[in-house]
Amino acid sequence: MSKWEQTTLYRRLRPRVLRRDRYTCQECGYRDPSGKTLETHHTVARATGGQHSMDTLVTLCRSCHKRHTDVLVATLATARRAASRKPVERHPGIKE
């Protein structure tokens, strides 16, 4: 699926997700009938293979969405650092 197709799909799904969740943050309960201050959050992050679908999108307010995003960024950064570490080589003269 091209980037354009993904963007188009997301733009079609967002209003449906907001309606399904009754324009209410599913984390803290904040309600905004206009939907302008609400965001849709991927429960399975796009960076880890999540897709645009009704099953993986949920409505969150901006502050709750930021909190979720901050946790994800920290988790991904930790995983990248761990993956980039070289294994510790044992000194040939040291026996376990």
N, C-alpha and C positions, 0 to 999 in steps of 0.2 A: 504494500500500500504506500503510495507516494505521500510526501509531507503535506501536499495540498489536500489530498483525500483525507488524511488524518485530521487536519485542521477543520475541514468541512464537517466531518463526522462529529468532532468534539462540539462544534458550534451548534449542531442540531441536537446533541444529547444534553447540553447544559440546561436549557429551559425545561426539558423533561425531568431531569434530576431535581431541579429546584421545585417543580410542581409536586413531584412524588414525595419529597421531604417537607412539603408545605411551607417552603421558604423559611425553614428553621434550621439553625446550626445543630447538627446531630451530636455535637460534643457538649455545648454549654446551654443550648436551648434558646439562644438569641433568635428573634424573629424579625424579618424585614420583608414585608409584603411586596416591595418593589424589586427585591433581589439584587439591588445595586451594590450592597455591602457584603454580599455573600459570594463564596467561591465554591467551585466543585473540586473535590480532592480525590485523587486516585488512591484507593486503599492498597493497591499493589502498584508501587512506584513505576513510572514509565522507565526510569533509569535501570530498573531491575526486571524489565520485561512486561510490565503491566500494559493493558490495552484500554482503549476507549470503549467502555460498555456500561450499561445500566447497572450491572452487577459489581463493577469495580469503582464506581463514582459515588461520592457522598457529598452532601452540602455541609460546608463549614463556614463560620464567620472568619474574617481576616485574621484576627488574633489567634484563633485555634488553628487555622491553616498554617500560620507562620510557625507556631509551636511544633506542629507535625513536621513541617519542612526542615526546621532547624535540627530536629532529632535525626531525620533521614540524612541530612548533609553530614552530620557528625559521624553517623554510623558508616556511611560510604567512605568518608575520609579515613576512618580507623581501619577499615578493610583494605583500602588502597595502601596505607602505610604498612600494614602487616604483610601484604602480598609483595611489597617491594623490598622487604628486609631479606638480607642474605642469610642463609643458615649459618649458624656458628660452627666453625670447624674445631674439632678437638685437637689439642696439641699432641703430636705423635708420641711424646714422651710421657704423657699423663695417662694412667690406667684408671678405669672406673672401679 
